[in-house]
Amino acid sequence: MPSSPARSTWPSPPCATRSSAPQSPPDPLVYPHPPDGTSAVGSDPAWKELLRWQKELVDWYGYDKLEKFRKSLGQEWSADHPFHKGKIAMVLDGEWRNAMIANEAKGLDYGTAPLPVSDAKPDLYGSGFTAGTVIGVPKGAKNPQAAWELVKY
C-alpha cells in the first residue's frame, strides 16, 4: 500500500474517547415515515438526539477549527477529493465514489462498511443508507411539460 500523506493531528472525537460525551451517533436515518407521508424530523425524538450529538461534537472540536480543516480538504468533485488524497479516513458517499476512485485514485486501497448505529438499536446495524440523485421541474420553468417528459424518461 502506498504511503499516506501527512495526516492532521486532530484528537479522537468524544464518541471514541470521552465517557461524558455521546458514545455513538444516534440513528434517525432509519425511521418509519408517518402514514400520511409527512416528515418525522419534527416529531421523532431521535432527530433531536442526533442534532444534540452533532452540536456537542462540533463544540468539542471547535467550530472555527472544523471550518479551517474543512477548507483545507480540496474539492469534492475532483481528483483532489480528501478521501482520494488520504486527508480523511472515512467518507459517507454515494455509489459514484467508486467510479471516481477508479478514475482518479487508481492506487487507493479502500473498502466499504455499514454505517454505525446507536448503541440502543444494534439490530439496525447493516440496514443501510439510502440516497439518490434528485431531479425535478422548478416552479416557473419555461417549458414545464417538456421538462416533466424528460424527467419521466
N, C-alpha and C positions, 0 to 999 in steps of 0.2 A: 504494500500500500504506500502511495507517495506521502512524503512528509507534509503535514498540515502547516498552513501559515500560522504565525503567532496568534494566539487566542487572547481575548480580553481577560482581564483578571477580575471579572465580576464574581462576587460571592455567590454561593448557592442560595436559591430562593428560600423563603421561610418554610414553604411546604416540605423542604428537604432537611432543614437544619434547626428550626425553631419550634419547640413544643408549644409555645404560646400562640403561634400563628396557625392558620388553617393547614391541615395536614395533606389535603389534596383538593384540587378544584372540584366544586360541586358540578353536577352534570345535568343542567336543564336542557341540553341539546337533545336529549332523548326524553320526550314527554308527550302525553296524549294531547291532541288538539281538542278543544271544546267541540261538542257535536255540531254547533252552528257554524263552524269553520272560522271563527274569530281567533285572534291571537291569545295565547295564555300568558304572554310576557307580563302583563299587569296583574294577573291573578295567581299565578303559580309561585309559591314561596321559594322554589328552587332558583328562580331567576334573581330574586332579591339576594339570596345567599351567594350566587355566583358573582354578582356585581359587587357585593361587600368583599368577597375574597379577592377579586381583581383589584379593587381600590386599596386594600391592605397590602397587596403585593407591590403595587405602584408606589405607595407611601414608603414601603420598606426599602425599595431601591432608591427612590427619589425621582420624581417626575423629570427634573432637569437632566439628571444623569441618563435616564432612559431615552430621552429625546436626543441627547448628544450621541449616544450609542446608535440609535435608530438611523440618524442622519449619516453615520459613518459606514453604513452597510452596503451601499451601492444600489443599483436599480433592480427592482424585482423582475422585470421582463427582459433582462439582458443576460449576457454571459457573465456579468458581474454580480449575479444574484448571490447574496451572502451564504446560502447553503452550498452553492457550487464552489465557492471560494474558501469554505471552512471557517467562516466567521461566526456561524451559528451551528449548533449541534443538531437541532431538530426544526422541523417546519410542518405546520398543518397546511396542506395544499391540495390541489386537485390533481386529477389524472394526467393533466397536461405536463406536470412537472417531470414525469418520467421521460416524455419525449424531449423536453428541454434539456434534461441531463444528458440524454443520448446524443443530442446535437451539440451542446455547448460545454459539457463537462465529462467527456468520454471516460476519463480515468477515475471518476468519483466512485468510491466504494460506499454504497449506501443500502439500506433496507427499509422496509415499512413495518409498522406495528399498529395495533389498535390504540385508540385514544385512551388515556387514563379515565377512570370513573371515580365517583365519590366512594369513600370507604363505606358509606351507608348503603350502597347499591352495587355490591360486587357482581351480582347477576347480570348487570348491564355490560360488563366487560366484553369487548368484541362486537358490540351491537352496531358500531359504526357511526359514520358521519355522512350525511347526505347534503350535497350542494349541487349546483348546476349552473349552466350558463343561462342567464336571464335575457329574454328578448321580449319586446313589446312595442306597441304603437303609441307614441306620445300624444297627449291631448293637443289638439291644434295642428296635427300633421297635415301637410298639403294634400296628400293622397291617402287617406286612412284606409280605404277599402283595398287599394292595391298593396299597401304595406301589410295589411292583415292577410292577404292572399300569400304574400311572401313568407310571413311568419308561419302560416299553416303548412306551406310547402316544406 
